[in-house]
Amino acid sequence: LLARFEDTVMPLDMTALDMLLEAVLAGLFQFAAVGKAAEAGELQDLSRDEAQDMERVGKAINADTIATALAPRFVQNSGEKGGDWRPLARELGRVQRLSEIVERVTNWDQIMPDALERATGVSRQEVKDAALGFLRSPALQEAGSWTEDELEAAEEFVQRDTRLQRVFARIDKVRSGVKDSFGQFAWVPLVLLGGVVAVCWCLFCSGPVSNGPPQDGLQDLPLFKLDR
């Protein structure tokens, strides 16, 4: 499915996979923002269970897990590799009913707008089913516990498949672009990059006098459909 998105060329020298990945990354940051609002008790019009759900997901998507996913990974005898997404996968894999939460609060027409459906020939429902199927499967948590050897074996497998190569090259390009948006920090040690992301996290997730986005703005987060 991702290969079909990568094969679809869009304006501005982008592919449909660029657009899909950027929407997913935006969703991660929005979950983090709403999670902080839930933790601060600012989601008064949500039920207690709903607020707790958002808090759990938000805690999994934190400055440390995002910084590790964005920062280059250095492997002995191999040099620099892409980001290490295992901590993020591990934390998300521990969230109970993750697929139900994502299904309930996500505006799927923002993840997969009509124009992207027409361009790719892939329906919104196909994307939704694939995403939720992955979140329901043990694959997410299993991937979070891969050893370095298992991760290297997976990377070698990707290099033997031309279509997978293109998909993962695009993923790495988008990852690098997000990392660069925090500044040119490719040379910064991971612990310092974590600090940089934490500062950006505070700017993104905090209003002038609160720990999260204003309550009346929650419905305006484009990827969410929270009822106030």
N, C-alpha and C positions, 0 to 999 in steps of 0.2 A: 504493500500500500504506500509506504513512504517513498519507494522507488518511483511510483507513478507520479507522486507529487514532485519529486526531483526532476523528472522528465518533462514537466510542464513549465515552459518558459513564460515569465510574466514581464510586465514593463519594468524599466529601470534596472535591467540586468539582474533581475531576481528570478527565482523559481517559486513555484507554489509551496515548496517545502520551506523556503525562507519565511514565508508569511505564516505558515502553520506553526513553525517553531517559535517565531516571535510572539504569536498569540499565546502559546503554551507558557513561555517565559513570563509574559505579562500576567498570566493567571497565577503563576507561582508567587510573584511579588504581591499580587492582590490578596491571595490567601494569607500571606504573611501579615499584611496590613490589617485585614479584618480579624485575624487571630489575635493581634495585639489589642485591638479594640475590644474583643471578647474578654481577654484576660483582664483588661482594665474595667470591666463591668459596664461598657458603654453601649452594648447591644440590648437595650432595655426592652425593645419590642419583639425580640426573638424569645422563643421558649428557652428554658434553662438547658434542655437537651441540645437544641440547635446551637446555642452559644457555646456550649462545651465542645460540640463537634468542631466548630470553627476554631476554637482555641487549640484543640489537639492537632489539627492540620497545620495551623500557624506555627506551633512550636516545632514541628518537624522541619518546616522550611525556615531555617534561621540563618543568621549571618555566617556561622561556622560551616554549615552544610553547603550553602551557596558559594562561599569563598573557595571551599575545597573543590567544588564542581567547576568553578571558573578558572582557578589557577592552573598553570601548566604543571604536569606531573613529571618528575625526573626519575628515570629508571636506570639503574646501573648497567653499563655497557650498551644502552639504547638511546640515551640522551633524553630530550624533552618529548613528552607525550601530551595528549589532551588532558582535560580536567578529570579529576577523580570523582565520579558521581555516586560511588558506592555508599558514602555516609548518608547522602540525601535519600537514596533508594532504601537504605536500611531503616531510616527514621520513618519514611512514608509507609514502608511495609508493616510497621508496628501499629499504625493507626487503625483502630477497629472500624469496620464498615466504611472504609475509605471510598470505595466505588459508589456506595449509596450517597455519601455526602457530596462527592463530585457531581454525580448525576443530578442531584436535587438543586444545587446552587449555581451550576454553570449555565450561562447563556450560550448554547451550542451554535446559535446563528452568528455569534461573534467569533467563535473559534473557526467556524466553517461558513462564511457568508455565501450568499447566492452566487456572487461572481466567481468565487473559488470552486463552487460546485460545477458551474458551467465550464470553467476553464479545464478542470481536471477530469470531468466525467465521473467523479466520485461523489456519492450523496452524503449529506450531513449525517444521516443515520449510520452509514458505513463507518464513518470516522468515530462517531459516538460509540458504536458497538465494539470497535477495535480497541478504543481507549479503555472503556469500562471492562472489557474482557481481560485486558492486560492487568488492570488494577485488581480484579477479582482472583486472578491466578496467583500461584505461589512464586511466579517468575520474578516479581519485583523484589520481594524479600530475599530470595535466593541470590539474585544479582548483587544485592547489597553485602552479601557475605563472601563474595568471590575472593580467592587468594590472588596474590600477584601473578602466580603461574597461570591460574585460570583466566585472569584478565588478559595476560599476554597471549594465551592460546586463542582467546576470542578475537583479539586484534589481528592475529595471524590469519585466522579464518576469514575475517573481513577483507584482508588484502588479497585473498585468492578469488574473490568474487567482484567482478567489475561494478555491478549495480550497487552492491553494499559499499564498495569503496566510495562511490559518488555520494551516497546517502550520508555516510559518516564524515566525509570531507565537508559536506554542507553543514552538518551538525557542529563540527569543529569550527567552521567559519563563523557561524552564528554565536557560538560560545565565545570565541575570541573577540567578536564585535561587542558583546555585552561586557566582557572583561575590560576592553579598551574604553568603554564609556565611563568607567570609574577612574579613568586617567591611564597614563602609560605605566602600568604596574607590572609588566612582564618580568622585571628584574627584582621585584620586591619579594622577600621571603614570605612564605605562606602565612606565618603568624601575623605579619604586618598587613598583608592583604586582607586578612580577616578583620583587622581593625578598621581598614579603609571601608570595607563593605559594611561593617557595623555602623560607622558614621553615616554612610549613605542610607542605611536601614532606618536610622533615627530620623533623618530628613524626610524619607519617604513615608514612614509609618507614624510620624508624630505631627500633630498640629501644634499651634503656639502654646496651648495650655493643656494638652492631653497626650495620652500614649497611643492614640490611634486616630483614624480618620473621623471627621465629624459624623455623628449619627445620621443627620439628614442627607449626607452624601453617599451613604452606603449603597443605595439603590442605583446610584449613578455610575458605580464601578462597572465598566462595560461588560465584563465577563461574568458578573454575578446577577442573580435574580432573588435577592433577599427581600422578604416582605417585611415592611416596617409597620 
